[in-house]
């Protein structure tokens, strides 16, 4: 890790082996968040993080430059796919992008039309559908098990990835409000725990009393 910070900028992490970095960071996050997943599922998530660390793998080229395709469009492409293989690839892409974005950019969704709970719902359903679509055979059963666990533990995996992405995160009043919003929308145990650590006792606002 590069500790120099002469210009006042955030120190950069010098990662020689990105896959190894994500594996170790994810192990620590799983331990802190009390998340338990199968080794194959952990390996899948590590590979996904390593892949999406390259912008060309996450974003798609357009005439206006690299853009992230909307999740609704990914879902439509999966539904309209000509073959089962194409549909599975589209659903896997939808699940992977949803998990990555919810895990690493949940605070960036604040005040936007599409929030983190939308990504969690879309990604979880995509992985669940993939688990049901896997055929017979040893490899297919293994993939089905991985996708089923990704679907069932999507929120907990998002919490773990939030932990990885925010290792040096500094809290503020705005951060507290955003954490509270995330907890209300997703029920995130991590957000609840962080709020308690900050001295905030989260309580659900009765529907009839929510501010307009």
ABEGO torsion letter per residue (X at the ends): XBABAAAGBBBBBBBABAAAAAAAAAAAAAAAAGBBBBAAAAAAAAAAAAAAABAAAABBBBAAEBBBBBAAAAAAAAAABABAAAAAAAAAAAAAAAAAAAAAAAAAABGBABBAAAAAAAAAAAAAAAAAABBBEAAAAAAAAAAAAAAAAAAAAAAAAAAAAAAABBBBAAAAAAAAAAAAAAGBAAAAAAAAAAGBBBBBBBAAABBX
